[in-house]
Amino acid sequence: MTISPESAQQAMLVRLSQLQQQAQGGVAITPAVEQGSFGELMKTTVRAINHEQVQASSLMTAVETGASEDLVGAMLASQKAGLSFSTLVQVRNKMMTAFDDIMRMPL
């Protein structure tokens, strides 16, 4: 069974169109906890980022073992998880700097 170049090209164009629509959708930021403490918000955020990391890892493993051919989807999930983690680290660094500044304030 051979695939014609036209059908392969059409399939690629459809996939690129889907990816473009997904990329244009942007990232929806929704509050993780509507009411509650800052600690609960942080716990929920860390759990969500961990879930993204695990999901990206499983997608990459599926591509590496040949169970899936969605390399683009796996790379997007990996980049999204990496970006989320980097953002979390930056928030933590800012919080630690603010805490140090507060502790150094004269009474």
N, C-alpha and C positions, 0 to 999 in steps of 0.2 A: 504494500500500500504506500503510495507516494502522495505527498502533499504538494499541491501546485504552489508556485511562488506567490501567485495572487491571493490565495486563501491564507497563506502564512502571513503575508503583508497585511491583509485585512484583520487577522487575529491580533497582530501586533498593534495595529491602529486602534482597535477596540480596547485593548489592555491599556495603552497609553492614554486613551480618553478617560478610562475609569480612574487611572492614577492621577490624572490632571484634575478631575472632579474632586477626588479625595483630598488632594493638596490644596485646592482652592477653598475647601470647606473650612480649613483652619483648625485650630485647636479650641474646643469649647471648654471654657473654664467655669466649672460649677463648684459651688461651695461643698466641701466634703461633709461638713457638719453644720446644720442650720443653727442650732443652739448648742452651747456647751462651752467647755473650757478650751483654752489654747492648746493644752496638752492633748486633748481628744482630737483636735484638728490635726496636730502634728502626727499622732499615731495613725490616723486615717490616711494621711498623705503618704507616710512611710510605707504603709501596707499597699497602697495603690501603686507606688513606684516599684515596690518589690514584685507585685503582680506583673507589671509591665516587663521587668527584667526577666522573670521566669518565663513569660509568654514569648519574649524575643529569643530566649535561649532555646526553648522547645522548637520554635520555627527554624532557627539556624541548624539545630540538630537534625530536623526532618530534611532540610535541604542537603546537609552533609551526608546523610545516610541514603539519600535517593528516594525517600518516602514522599518528598514534595519537590516540585520544580519551580516553586514561587520564590525565586531568589530575591526579586525586587521587594516583595512583601516582607520577607525576612530581614532584608537590609533596612527597610523603612522602620520596622518594629525595633530593630536594634538601635538605630539612630534616635528614635523617639525615646527609648528607655535610657539611652546615654544622656540625652539632653535633659530629661527629667531628673536624673541623678545629679547631673552637674548643677542644675538649678537648686536642688535640695542642699547640696554642699555650700553653694553661695549664700543661701538663706541662713544656714547654720553659722557660717563665718560672720555674717552681718549681726546675727543675734549674739554671738560670743563677743564681738567687738563692742556692741551696745552694752552688754552686761559688764564688761571690763570698764567701760567709760562710767557707768553708774557706780561701780564699786570704788572708783578713784575720786569721785566727787567729794569735796569737803563738806562736812556736816555743819 
